[in-house]
Amino acid sequence: MALVHKHYRQRRALSFKSLEERCNRILRNMEGSLTARDRVGIQDFVLLDAYTSESAFLDNLRKRFHENLIYTYIGTLLVSVNPYKELDIYSKKQMDIYMGVNFFELPPHIYALADNVYRTMLSEFNHHFILISGESGAGKTEASKKILQFYAVSCPSTKLLDNVRDRLLLSNPVLEAFGNAKTLKNDNSSRFGKYMDIQFDHQGAAVGGHILSYLLEKSRVVHQNHGERNFHIFYQLVEGGEEDLLRWLGLQRNCQLYSYLVQGDCAKVSSINDKTDWKTVRKALDVIDFSESNIENLFGIIASVLHLGNVKFEADHKGYAVLNNSPEIHWLSKLLGIPAQVLQKGLTHRKIEAKTEEVLSPFTVEHAVYARDALAKAIYGRTFTWLVNKINESLANKDSSRKTVIGLLDIYGFEVFHVNSFEQFCINYCNEKLQQLFIELTLKSEQEEYEMEGIEWEPVPYFNNKIICDLVEEKYRGIISILDEECLRPGEATDLTFLEKLERTMGGHPHFVTHKLADQKTRKTLERGDFRLLHYAGEVTYCVVGFLDKNNDLLYRNIKEVMRQSKNAIVKHCFPSSEPDTKRRPETVATQFKASLVGLAEILMAKEPWYVRCLKPNDGKQPGRFDDVLVRHQVKYLGLMEHLRVRRAGFAYRRRYEVFLQRYKPLCPDTWPNWKGTAAEGVELLVKHLGYKPNEYKLGRTKIFIRHPRTLFATEDAFEICKHELATRIQAKYKGYREKGNFLKQKEAATKIENCWRGLKARKEREKRAWAVKVIKRFIKGFMTRNQPACLDNSEYLAFVRQNYLTRLKDNLPKSVLDQNTWLTPPPIMQETSQLLKALYTRHMVRKYVRGVTPQKKMQLQLKGLTSSMFKGRKENYPYSVCRPFLDTRISEEDIHVKVLQTIRHERIKYGAPVVKYDRNGFRTRFRQLIFTQTAAYLVEEAKVKQRVEYNALKGVSVSNLSDNFLILHVTCEDIKKKGDLVLQCDFLFEALTKLCVVANKQNCIKVVQGSVRFDIQPGREGFVDFKSGQEFMVYRAKNGHLMVESKKAKSR
């Protein structure tokens, strides 16, 4: 036990990070619905003031449902309403919160119930069971899953225990696949009752389990109502089975091909994924330790049932059933391991014993179909029993030491359909028995608690449904006895003869009525083949058609003999040769079910009961919709009002003294803040201070009992007011205490820091001064010996000089290559180093500049270099041209006339510039365009080429040394008709001449002359251009007939 409590302490420590967080959570959640009861309802129906009113009960349920609070208590009974949507209340974090907490400490939850059962079992070391009941679709199966998941997380864990836990969890999907089906009310309805025992050792670890099943609805194998399906496993196999498996089983991936799967006309359901579920089942079978041969045989049986449903009989000339060459018989023979001829004979003949002889009597087609369906039901029913036993073997605990048990009973809920048959009769009888047991156990536990606490027990009025149970199960006179009698008696017994016998036997019973026995008004609501029972939950009308057949559930003996020849190991196990084969008829289904219920009641009576009642809020599975009529009906047949009346018989509220005092002690000055006496004395003092009247409460041995909820509500409201006042006072006291403590701590810390800081500062100051003295001494000595060779005395000073120079040099480096005068003057010791650094830095700047030169800029520099080589120092205005960048051309193609372009384009234009041409005779000025192509220079006047000079005919170009912009192109002129030299003035003189040199590849043709230049006007005639400096630029014809160019003297740069 110590280990268990240690385990719980560890888990709780992980759940809450600190004690403060835990206290806050408890204060926030503990009976929180009391203070918010108007909005979210009351979380325990026992505290409902109008506890006898169904309307008040429903109103409280509705409030909580619309706030997504699906759980409510009636004492320790848990009422659960299916939300039909995912709620974030089942996480691992939620499990941790509810683990090891008092039952009423947190809001109602299925984890709280599961945890309380578990802890009670550990502390008392006795057996318990949880009864989960409700209508189909109310969430019973989900509730049992949540409980199993909680135990899987909360119980101690080892590798071996994890294996048991996995098998317990994965037994669910297997049983659901083989025992659940889609009905009109629920897409995953359990069509069998299940009781599971979970076995725990003395340390609280789950070490094993055992499952009991009740009344599998075998008739569903061969018949389904419209809108319903067969058991899930059939569809999972057809839709999800691997291709090789289906081929081996003789199946096709189409449910419409199999008679047993299409009677409900809804093989496909949007909310069910058969392929995914198939994978889950396969994985579960592996974990539960089914062998490969077992799995093959199991699916072989499922496939054989489908093939059996497709077997068709024909009538021969005598009207007897015959089987022609049917492929289904071939597959049945293969899968069951029975010769085809034996199977055919078994399905079409019945063995009759006449004295000492055995005679085979042929079936009619109708009887053959009955025998076929009976065989299908028998095979599936017995296989299901084998499956449950196999799972039990996997869950069995081999340790013989004593175990405690928690049982989970997931049983069918009360069923009322449009047409109710034998299955609904058995299910509703089961619910009657459980209701009887429920009331007995509840009354017993209440009475025991009152006696234990020394409180006088007051008898509780309630409806005792023993009269209904006797009506069904009484020996010789009950409905089951009469049904068995009709099944067993010789002669032609039918469903109607059974009804007639019921009318004779039951006539006058207040809870039984038929069409014949009813009054005129009731008779209109009953068919002639119906009988009606007034159950504790209300009236249910049953149709007797099929009662005898379903109760008999006969399988002909010769068919059993055929099955015993099977080579399928599971079939062989299900039809053992040791099975009694006497002429005595076996027990009927109703008798077997009655006996199993008696056994179940004995199991449950030996255990402590806990209850979960599941409700469905509407029939449409719609989230957020609450159907009052439907819920009222379920509240009635689940007996919730009776249970509430039993719990409220006398006292609505009861709590241990310690819990009550801990919560409400602030309301009394004598008990707040610390009560020194016993809890009972403290509670007695507290209730006197609160003014409780003597008839409003009773004090037991360990608990206080409060009669009316209004008394508790008044106390709770007073506590809410007091809580705020106390919180303010506690807050003020605590803040003052905390601030004072903080101040004293800060003051002490400040003093210590001041002392430490002052000492540290003084020590550092002394060290700095000592260091400074040494440094100054060394510096002075080094300065005095600075011009001497390096030695110990001046090494530091010289190092300082070097460092200082280099530091200053770093901040004053030249910005460009041309900056030659900003290099710092070095001290004597750094002369050589400075020269090296200067050379390196100059190379660095040059390299950096060169790397940054673009191809365009490089071309520009090359051209500028060519210009420099021709004109630098030779022409006055050259320096002014250096800063002016050269362009590719000064005339774009758009500025050249189209006709000219057509004439010269084939020679590729290289450059163009506007010029002023001076006539050879008279020196009149003309504005022209000078264009250089790849082969010649052109002088153009708008649309006309005035002169073309080929580069090989160009003898040279003359320019003056002054600042004018004149150039004379000397042309070879041998023919008198050809034009002579050109005298031009160009604003872009240096650019044009450089381009000409490059294009014509004549770098040496440029001549810079002084004075005058002779030019040929035409062969035999010559002219002159004279150049001189003047005050301003002038061009005119001199008296000697020469062209005089007077240029302004350029300022030296």
Sequence and secondary structure as in RCSB ss.txt:
>XXXX:A:sequence
MALVHKHYRQRRALSFKSLEERCNRILRNMEGSLTARDRVGIQDFVLLDAYTSESAFLDNLRKRFHENLIYTYIG
TLLVSVNPYKELDIYSKKQMDIYMGVNFFELPPHIYALADNVYRTMLSEFNHHFILISGESGAGKTEASKKILQF
YAVSCPSTKLLDNVRDRLLLSNPVLEAFGNAKTLKNDNSSRFGKYMDIQFDHQGAAVGGHILSYLLEKSRVVHQN
HGERNFHIFYQLVEGGEEDLLRWLGLQRNCQLYSYLVQGDCAKVSSINDKTDWKTVRKALDVIDFSESNIENLFG
IIASVLHLGNVKFEADHKGYAVLNNSPEIHWLSKLLGIPAQVLQKGLTHRKIEAKTEEVLSPFTVEHAVYARDAL
AKAIYGRTFTWLVNKINESLANKDSSRKTVIGLLDIYGFEVFHVNSFEQFCINYCNEKLQQLFIELTLKSEQEEY
EMEGIEWEPVPYFNNKIICDLVEEKYRGIISILDEECLRPGEATDLTFLEKLERTMGGHPHFVTHKLADQKTRKT
LERGDFRLLHYAGEVTYCVVGFLDKNNDLLYRNIKEVMRQSKNAIVKHCFPSSEPDTKRRPETVATQFKASLVGL
AEILMAKEPWYVRCLKPNDGKQPGRFDDVLVRHQVKYLGLMEHLRVRRAGFAYRRRYEVFLQRYKPLCPDTWPNW
KGTAAEGVELLVKHLGYKPNEYKLGRTKIFIRHPRTLFATEDAFEICKHELATRIQAKYKGYREKGNFLKQKEAA
TKIENCWRGLKARKEREKRAWAVKVIKRFIKGFMTRNQPACLDNSEYLAFVRQNYLTRLKDNLPKSVLDQNTWLT
PPPIMQETSQLLKALYTRHMVRKYVRGVTPQKKMQLQLKGLTSSMFKGRKENYPYSVCRPFLDTRISEEDIHVKV
LQTIRHERIKYGAPVVKYDRNGFRTRFRQLIFTQTAAYLVEEAKVKQRVEYNALKGVSVSNLSDNFLILHVTCED
IKKKGDLVLQCDFLFEALTKLCVVANKQNCIKVVQGSVRFDIQPGREGFVDFKSGQEFMVYRAKNGHLMVESKKA
KSR
>XXXX:A:secstr
 HHHHHHHHHHHHHH SSHHHHHHHHHHHTTGGGTTHHHH  SBGGG TTTT HHHHHHHHHHHHHTT  EEEET
TEEEEE  SS  S  SHHHHHHHTT  TTTS   HHHHHHHHHHHHHHH   EEEEEEESTTSSHHHHHHHHHHH
HHHHS   HHHHHHHHHHHHHHHHHHHHHEE  SS TTEE SEEEEEEEE TTS EEEEEEEEE   GGGGT   
TT  SBHHHHHHHHHS HHHHHHHT  S GGG GGGSTTS    TT  HHHHHHHHHHHHHHTT  HHHHHHHHH
HHHHHHHHHT   EE TTSBEE  S HHHHHHHHHHT  HHHHHHHHHEEEEEETTEEEEEE BHHHHHHHHHHH
HHHHHHHHHHHHHHHHHHHH     S  EEEEEEE       SSB HHHHHHHHHHHHHHHHHHHHHHHHHHHHH
HHHT          THHHHHHHH TTTSHHHHHHHHHHSSS   HHHHHHHHHHHHTT TTEEETTTS HHHHTT
  TTEEEEEETTEEEEEE TTHHHHHH    HHHHHHHHT   HHHHHHS TTS   SS    HHHHHHHHHHHH
HHHHHTSEEEEEEEE S TT  TT   HHHHHHHHHHTTHHHHHHHHTSS SEEEEHHHHHHHHGGGSTTTSS  
 S HHHHHHHHHHHHT  GGGEEE SSEEEES HHHHHHHHHHHHHHHHHHHHHHHHHHHHHHHHHHHHHHHHHH
HHHHHHHHHHHHHHHHHHHHHHHHHHHHHHHHHHTTTS   TTTHHHHHHHHHHHHHHHHHT  SSTT  S S  
  GGGHHHHHHHHHHHHHHHHHHHHHT  HHHHHHHHHHHHHHHHHTTTSTTHHHHHTS   S SS GGGS HHH
HHHHGGG EEEEEEEEEE TTT  EEEEEEEEESSEEEEEETTEEEEEEEGGGEEEEEEESSS  EEEEEE   S
TTS   EEEE TTHHHHHHHHHHHHT TT EEEESSEEEEEEETTEEEEEEEEEESS EEEE TTS EEEEEE  
   
